[in-house]
Amino acid sequence: MSMLVPPAQRGLGSDSPKWRPAQALLNRRGITKLLLLAVAAAVLVPLLAAKYGAAWPSSLTVDVSGPLGRTSDWIIDNRDSHPLFVYFLGHFSNGVVMSVRGVYLLLLALGWTGVTAGVTLLAWRVAGLRIAATALISFVASGLLGMWVPTMQTLALMVVAVVFSVVVGALLGLAAGLSDRLFKILRPVLDTMQVLPAFAYLLPVVLVFGIGVPAAFLATVIYAAPPMARLTALGLRAADPGVLEASASLGATGRQRLLTARLPMARKDLLLGVNQTIMMALGMVVIASMIGAAGLGDRVYQALASVDVGAALAAAVPIVLLAIVMDRTTAAAGERLGADTDPTGPKLLRGWPAWAGIGVITVVVAVIGRLAGSLVWPTGWAVDIARPVNDFKEWMVDHLYSGVPVIGGTADWADHFTNWVLNPLRDGLTALPWYGTLLIVAALAWFIGTWRTALTAVLAMAAVGVLGVWKPSMNTLSQVIAALVVTLVIGFGVGILAAGSKRFEAILRPVLDVMQTMPQFVYLIPVVALFAVGRAPAAAAAVVYALPPVIRITTQGLRLVDSAAMESARSLGATRWQILRQVQLPLARPALLLAVNQGVVLVLAVVIIGGLVGGGALGYDVVTGLATGDLALGLVAGVAIVCLGLMLDRVTQPTERRTTGKGA
């Protein structure tokens, strides 16, 4: 829009906006990179094509099934006799079982009245009256849905797993925050723990601990500890150097500086880490149910097996409510951290008497509940929502599955998406020579990043071929790309609308909360009912699951654009579309790229779970490996998924060096 540019800058001089993209390209050595890649392609492609052909060569493949099979056999043969299992892992397993059982018995002893009162008062003390009311409604709703006992089973496992995850994550983060060497070592480990699909490490966990609570506990800790470690390290490394120097000048030792300066300045990051750990642990509820974790997740998994939408929703709603209560409580605690008093609470619940008051009131209410003869939620008070929900699902299937005038039914949409998008994309990626794929990955990663970024992406992609799963990986990649494009189109569009209307954002927020906290498995049930089994429902579930963070990040990025730039554009007579296109979107580029990155991670996670509903490819291999106990099949597919995720991360998320021009 020329009206935003002063007249002196509308010519064709070197400062003209028309020339700025070209200048940026030259400054980033983009042309040089493209020329070097073109020369490399001209030299290498004929040589590789003549020697190896288009398909990934078998001579470059490493068969790891033998060593992994022998490892699996050794674990099974020695699980009951080897000292490692008998004297260490056995005691660890018993300790986990006793801890979870102890928390569960405590919750049962308090009864539904004591648990509800205690959680409500705790939320009031920490987060205020509104969150306390939410907690009260949430636990009452769990009882009304007939899910009180499963909720207590899930809560017991979550309490123990979250405490252990926070401790482990904090210790790892402490080490990484205080040592640059440990930070560099731990970073790829944490990346792998967070990107590796849960199905992939469920199998080795089950091999070691068997089906039951210990395996579910360890799987949850592996998944939930990385956010705590990352945020702890971030908070410690971001401490104000001036404060640390002042503390050192006063003669403080390293330990004193840690306790009196670093940790207090990082307390909000630490509490955010606790918040994210809780949310990640709850996200593992359903997946952990596949290896013996009782509770709400087991009810959802059983409903998935029978495509019972009503039963799945009845179990999923308490999971969502638990997530919302814990998220809001820890978030509010972070905002109020450092305040001397709680302005919304009564004087009785201020300061140290708060915890004593909460304990006394909880015990009194629990005793009253026991005297009334009701430790668990009375069955006569439960409301059955499964039947009406299933009736509504059947109505939707009858009226939307096929035969809809003009637009067609959901079955037609699934067929069209599969035939017009997924199949051509899969066939194109599969037919593309392996060296062509590597060159494209190198070009994308190097053009927007550094040579180190390109090297990492290429090595990650090449590892897929070395593992011997090139073809199924291309199938998975086609599903991820298709679902990601749909997610970004919808997410950016809705995010732009939410950024321009606070009312729309307020209406959208609870919807996004529910979508983001709903277990991944729950999305598979309605999409299977509406779209049948195949790759299309897996992609649809991935889109729905990945949309909330993309919308949130886009909205926040556009909202945080410099108001002075916005006002300057308005004063020059720019329209809303011009402001969006030439001011907001360019300035919000880092947030938009972060949204793309998060979309990649979440879409990849659900596409893998889509192996349960006909998604095929690597997801099917992971699920089959878990179901059959085939460590080689499941673990190789899981490692390939990690490699795909690493490659996609490198080609979608800029590094800091790109803005400085270093490392080009």
N, C-alpha and C positions, 0 to 999 in steps of 0.2 A: 504494500500500500504506500504509494508515494507521498500521501499527505502526512505520513508520520516522519518523513525525512526532510530536513531543512533544505531550502532551495540550493544552497551551496554544495550539497552532497548528492544532488540528483544527476550529476553528470557522469562521465565515464572515467573519472580520475581513479587513482589507486585506492582512495578511501570510499569509493562508491559502494553501497550495499550490494550492487549487482556483482561486484568483484570479490566480495568477502568470502563466499564459498570457495572460489578458486584459490584465494590466498590461504584459507584454512587448509585446503587440500595440500598446497605446496608446503605450508609450514609443518604439516604432519608427515611430510614425505610420502603422501599417499601415492603419487604418480611413480615414485621410485620403487615403492613396494610392489605395485602392480606390474611394473616392467620386469622386476626381478622374478616375480612369480611366473610371468609369461615366458621368460627365458628358461626358467627351471622346467616348466611344463613342456616347452618345445623340445628340451633335451631328454627329460626323463620319461615322458609318456610313450614315445616310440620304443624305447629300450624295455620298459616294463611290460608294454603290450606284447612285444615280441617274445619275451622270456616267460612271462607268467600268464598272460591272457586276462580276460575281464573279470572272471570269478576269483575270489580270494584263494591264493595258491595253498595247496595242502602242505607244501614244504615249509611254509611260514606258520603253520598251526602247531600248537603244543597241546598234547593230550594230557590233561590233568586228572582224568577220571580214575586212573589207576592209583596214584598216591592218595587222592581223596577217598576212594573206596577202601583202601587199606587203613586209613586213619579212622574211618567210620567203624570198620570191623574191630580195630583195636579198642576203641572207646566202648563198644558194646561188650566185648569179651572181658574187659578189665573194670567195668563200672562198679562191680560189687566186691572187688578184691584188691585193686591197686591202692597203695597208701595215699595217693593224691586224692582219690575219691573218698576213701574211707575216713581219713583223718582231717581233710581240709574241706573239700566240697560237700562231704556228707554233713559236717557240722554247720557249714554255711546254709545248706538246705534246711536242716532242722531249725536253725535260728530264724530263718525267714518264715517257716510254717508257724512256729510258736509266736512270733511277733504279730503276724497277720491274725492268727486265731485269738491272741490276747486282745487286740483292738476290737475285733468282731464281738467277742464276749462282753467287752466293756460297753459297746454300743447297745447290745441286747439287754444288758443289765440296766442301763439308763432308760430303756424303753423308748417308745416313739415320743412320749411326752418330754422326757428328759433330753433326748437328742435334739428335738425341735426347739425346745427352750434354750439349750446351750448354744446352738448354732446361731439362733436369732439374736441372743444377747451379745455373742462375740461379734457378729456383724455390726450390731448397733454401736458397740464400743469402738470398733476399728474404723467403720465406714459410714456410720450415720443411720438415721431412721429409714431412709428410702431403701438402702441395701438390706437393712434388717427386715423390712416388710417383704422384700423379694425373697430372702432366705426362708421366711416363714411360709410364704405361698409355695415355694418350691418343694419344701419337705411335705407340706400338706398335700400337694399335687401328687407327689410320689406315692403317698399312701392311698389317695383316692383312685389312682390308676392300678392299684393292687401290686405295686412294685416295692413295698417297704423292705422286705427281707433282701431281695436282690440289690436294692440301693445300699443297704448296710454292708453287704458283702463287697460291693464295689468300693464303697467308702473306706472300708478297712484295708483293702489292698492298696488303694490310692494313698492313704495316710502313710503307710510304711514305705511305699515306693517313692513318694515325693520326698520324705525326710531323708532317705538314703541317697536319692538323686541330688538333692540340694547339698548334702555333705560332700559327696564325691565331686560334684561339679564345682563347689566352692574351693575344695582343695586343689583340683586341677587348675582352676582359674587363678588361684593364689600363686601357684608355681609359675604359670604362664605370664602373670602380670608382673612378677618380680624378676623374671629371667628372660632375656631376649632369645637365648638359645632354646630354652624349653618352649617358648611361644612358637618358634618356627617348627619345632618337632611336633607339638601338640596340634597345631592348626590343621594339617592334613588328616590327622587321626580323627579330630572332631568333625571335619568335613565328611569323612567316610561314614562315621557313625550316624550322621544326620541324613545323608543322602541314600545310604544303603537301605533298600526296602525291608520292612519288618519281616516279610515272609522269608527273606534270604537268611537272616540270622535266627529265625525261629527254629530251623532244622538243627543247627549245631547245638543250640541251647537245649532242645528236647533230647538230643543224643546224650548230652552230659547229665541232665537232671531228670529226664523223663517227663511224662505228661503230669502237670500239676501246678500248684501255686509257685514253687521256686522258679520254674522255667518262665512262667508269666511275669513274675516279679523282675527277673533279670532282664527279660526282653523290654520291659517298661523302663527300667533304669538306663539301659543302653540308648533308648530313644529319647528319654527325657533329660538326661544329664548334660548333654552338650550346650543347650542354651544357657544354663547356669554357669558353666565354665567360660563360655564366650563373654557373657556380660560381666562376670567377675573380673576377668582379665582386662576387658575394656575399661571398666571403672577404675581399676588400679593404675593402668597405664595412662589414663587421662587425668590423673591427679595434677593439680596446679604445681608447677615446678617451683614457683616462688614460695609457696607454703612449705614445701619440702625443704628448700634451702634454708628458710628461716628456722625450721625445726632442727635441722642439722647444725646450724650456727649456734643454737642454744645448748648443744652437747647431747642431743637425743641420739640414742642408739638406733640401729636399723629396726629392731623390734618395736621400740617406742614410736618411731616414725610411722610404722605400719599401723599400730593400734590407735595412735592419737591423731594421725593426719590422713593416711591413705584410705583406711577403711571408713572413717566418718565421711570423707568426701565422696566415696563410692557407694554410700548406703542406698541411694535411689536406684543405681544400677543393680545392686544386689537384690533389692526387692523386686525389680522388674524381672530379674533372672528367676526368682521364685515364682512369679506370675507365669512366665513362659514355661517353666518346668511343670507346673500344675496343668496347664492347658495341653502340653505335649503328652503328659501321662494319661490324661483323660482321653486323648486321641487314640491311645493304645488299648482302650477298654475292650473293644470288640475283637480286635486282632488277637489279644492275649487270651480271649475266650476259646480260641481254636486249639490252645495247648493246655487247657484245663483250668482257666480262671473262671470261677463261678461269678454270678451276679448279672448285672444288666447286659453286659456284652454277650454273655451266653444266650440270653433271651433273644437278642437281636440276631445272633448267628443262627439260632434254631429257626427263627422266622424267615431268614433268608433262604434256608434250605427248603422250606415249604412255600415260598413266595407269599407269605402272610403279612401283608402291609399293615393291617391293624395291630397285630401283636408286635411287629417291629416298632411301630410308632409309639405304642404304649411303653416300651422299654427305652426307646430313644429319647422321649421327652424328659424323663428324669436325668439322663446323661447331659442333655442340653442345659437343663435348669441348674444342675450341679456346676457345670462349667461357667455359666453366667454368674452364679453366686460367688464362686471362687475368684473369677476374673475381676468382678467389680470390687470385691473385698480387698484383694491384694493391690489393685490399682488405686483405690481410695487410700489405702494405708501408705502407699508411696507418695501420694500427693500431700498427705498430712504429716509425713515424717518430719520430725523436728519441731512440731507445734507442742506447746506446753500443755494445752488443754484441748478437749474435744468440745467445740461450741454447740454441737447438736445433742450431746448426751446430758443426762441429769447430773447434778453435782455428786450424787452417790457414786457414779461410774466414772469419776475423773481420777487420774493418777493411779497409785498402787492399789487403792481399795477396789478398783474396777474388777481386777481378776478375782479377788476374794468374793466380791459380790456376785460375779457371774457363777463361780463355783457353788456358792451357797444356794442361790436361786435354782440352779440346774439340779442339784441334789434334792432339794425340796420338791420340785415339780416331778422329778423321777420317782420319789417315794410316793407321792400322791397317785401317780400313774400305776405303780405296782399295787398299792392298796385297792385301786379300782379294778385290779385283775386283768390289765391289758398291757402286756409288754410289747407286742407287735400291733400294727394297725389292724383294727377290727375288720374282719372280712365282710361284714354286713355294710360297711361304709365304702366299699370299693365300687367303682364305676367301670363297667365294661365298655370300652370304646372300640374294641377290635371289630365287632360286627358292623356298626355303622360306617367305620372307615373302609372296611372291605366292601361293603355295599356301594359306597361312593367310588371306590376303585373299579369295581365291576361296571358301574354305570359309565365311567370314563372310558374303559376299554371297549364297551359295547358301542359307544357313540363316537369315539375318537380314533380307535385303532384302524379302522378302514371305512371307506364309503362316505367320507365327509365331502360335500359338494365343493367344487372349485379347487380348494386347497389340498384335498386329499387327506388321508389319515396318517397317524404316526408311523404305521408300518410303511406307508409309501415314502414318508420323509426318511426313514431309516434306510430303505432300499436306495433312494436317490443319493443320499449322503455316502453310502457305501460304494455305489457304482460310479458316481461322478467325482468323488473326492478321494475316499480312502483307497480304492483299488488303483486308480491311476497314479496316485502318489506312491503307493507301495510298489507297484510295478516299475515306476520310473526310478526309484531309489535302488531297487533290486537289480535292474538292468544296467544301471550306471556302473562303469568299471570302478573297482575298489580304489585304484590310484586317482581316478577322477574325483571320487568322494573326498579323499584325503586332501587333494589340492583345493577343493572348494572350502573345506573346513579351514585349511591353512590361510586361504585368502580372506575369509570372513574374520578370523581371529586376529590376523596380523594387520589387516587394513584398519580395524578399529582399536587395535591394541599394540602390543609389543611383540618382538620375536619370541620372547619367553611364553607369552600367552598363546601364540600360534603353535609353538613346540608342544606345550602341554596339551592343547586340544588335539593335535595330530597324534600324539602318543596315546592319548585316551581312546581315540577312535581306532587306532591300529591295534590296541589291546583287545578290542572286540573281535577282530579277525584272528588274532593269535589264539584266542580261546576257542575258536571254531564255531562261533555263533553269529557270523556276519549276516546271514540271510534273515533269521528271526529278529536280529537287532534292527535291520532296515524296516521290517514290518512294524516293530514297536516305534521306531522313529517316525514313520509315516503317521501313526495314530497320534503321537505327541504333537507333531507339527500341525496337523489338521485341527485337533482340539485346542491348541494354543492360539491359532489364528482366530477361531470363533470366540474364544475367551477374551482375547485382546480387543476385538471389534466391539463386542457387547460391553466389556468392562470399561474401555475408554469412553464409549458413548454414554453409559450410565454415570460414570465418574464425572464427565464434563457437565452433565445435567445437574448432578448433585452439588458440584462446586458453584454452579450459578444460582442455586435455589436452596436456601437454608431450610425451608419448609419441606421440600422434597427429601433433603438429606435426613431430616428428623424422622420422616415417615420410613425412610429406607433403613435407618440404623438398626431397629429391632429385627428386621428381616435378615439383614446381613449377619447379625449376632447369631440368629438361629441357624442360618446356612453354614456359618463358619464353625460352630460348635457341634453340629450334627455329625455323628460318626460316619465315616466314609461308606461303610457297608449299607447304611440306610438308604443312600442314594441309589444303590444298585437295584433295590427291590422295585420301586415304582418305574424306573426306566426299563427294567426287564418286562414288567407288565405292559408297558405302553409301546416299547420298541422291539420286543422279542429278544432272543439271544443272538449275540453277534458282536462285531466290533463297534457298531454304531451306539448301542447302549453304554458300552465302556467309555466311549468318547463323550457322550452326553453327561454321564455322571462326573467325568473329569472336568467338564466345563462348569457344571453347577458348583462343584467343590472349590474350584480355583477362582471363581468370580469375586467372592467377597474381598479378599486382600487386594486384588487388582483394582476394584472399585474404590476401596478405602485409600490406597496409596495414591491413585490418580486424583481423587478429590482433595486429599491433603496437599499434594504437590501443587495443584492449581491454586488452592486457597493461600498457600504461603508465598506466592509470587509477590515481589516487591510492590507495595501499594503505590509508591511514587511513580513507578513505570506505568502502572495502570492508569493513574490519574493524568499523567502526561499524554498518554495515548487518547484519553477521552477529551482532553482540552484541545487536541488537534483535530477533533471531529471524527475519530475512528468509530466504526460500527462495532457491535459486540462480536461479530464473526471475525473482523479484522484484528481486534484485540486478542481474541482467542488464538488465531492462527499465527500472528506475528509477535505477540508479546508473551501470553501465558504459556503456550506450548513450548516455545524455545527455552524460556526461563525455567520451566518445570521439567526439562529433559532428564536430569538425574533421577527424579522421582518416577518418571515414566519408564526409564530403563530398569529401575528397581522393581517396578510392577511387572515388567516383562520377565525378569529373573525369577520372581516369586511365582509367577504363573507357570514357568517352566518346571519348577520343582514340584508344585502341587499337581499339575497335570500329569507329570511322570508318575507320581505316587499312585494316583487313582487308575491310570491306564494299566498299571501292573496288577492292581486288585481286579481290574476288569477281566483278567484271566479266568476268574470264577464264573463269568457270564458269557464266555465265548470270545473274549478279546484275543486269545491266542498269543503267539509270539513268545517273548521272554516272560510275560506274566504267567502264561500257561505253564512254562517250564518251572518257574519258581513254585507255583501252587502244586504241580505234580510232584516235584521233588519233596515238598513238605508232606504231601499225602502218602507217598510211597517210601519215605525215608531214604531217598536217593540223594546223598550229600553232594555228589559231583554235579548232578543235573541242577539242583536248586541253587547251590553256591556259585557255580559258573554263571548261571543266568543272573544271579544277584550282582556279581561283580561286573558283568556286562552292563547292567542297568546303571551302576555307579559310574562306569566309564562314559555312558551316554549322558548322564546328568552332568558330569564334569565338563564334557565337551560343550554341551548346550550352555552351561554357565559361562564358559570362556568366550563364547561367540555372542553372548547377549548382555554381559555385565562388564562395563568399562572398568579399567583399573586406574588408579590415581596417576600413574606414570603417563597416561595418554594426554592428560591436560598439561603436563610439564614439558612434554616433548622428549623425555629421557627414554632411553632404552629402545628407540625406534630402530 
